[in-house]
């Protein structure tokens, strides 16, 4: 029955209702009170209309806070007004404001109580004006009273219904605003979730590749330590360099996650040579062919997808391959084809449904492309087709 309302809004409603009372009640008494020669209206009736005005103004004051109680107060004031012998008065504007409040801010039940009040109140007002106030056309015969009553009924229902419909329209506007706000919030949460997924994917790519290189170098250093200590020293240097690069990338990703900053610098085609160099230091010599060459500067999203797909595919080659890796890039006018093939050792298995393969497939799908990863005989083949220009 009581809605949450700020103190400022409640204060404005109370002040507005007080001003309504101070302006309209004197007008009602000046035009309809005893001072106009209307001897049928005495002091008790005047007191009654003042109390009725207090009730209706009070309904306006709490219209947004408690629309249901406001409707009750308005009905009590209207009944007291009729018992005092008064027909329509300027203070009845308060009833229109209360009906507006019931449809604009009331619950569903209060909304329909307001609608019923508009219909029933119009009927009661028309009957009261015809029977009690004697409103009629011409000489006031039976048919003329019926005609007058019908016209008054239509006018009363239209006036009260108009106030109710205006409140209903404002209710629709408020609902649309809430829906839009909820939509924007949902879009913001979805964007944040996508950003977290992207950062998690980048974290997986960086950590998995770096650890694969570190493990390969550590195994090589362990075997070379007894035979060629200089090779072990070189391997340890490679391990340190790879670990520092991975640590730097991880710190950047964690900073983005913690502070929600921009994407930061992302790998491009210019970084592929450094990636191939890391793979060579791990003991694998990739045979890279690019035919045809890129016709121009590919979109940044395509460059990032190509880099991450190659990074994960080469990481799998380091883990499960025997050292033979073929990388082929074909930069066509409308797409780029990425093909990575490596020989898989007999005891090693690569699951096409693993996290790394899923990440590569998601990378391709994000830019509107597709990716297949499967074992073909003794080889594991990763083939991706990425359309150029779709993600820009």
Order of alpha helices (4+ residues) and beta strands (2+ residues): alpha-alpha-alpha-alpha-alpha-alpha-alpha-alpha-beta-alpha-beta-beta-alpha-beta-beta
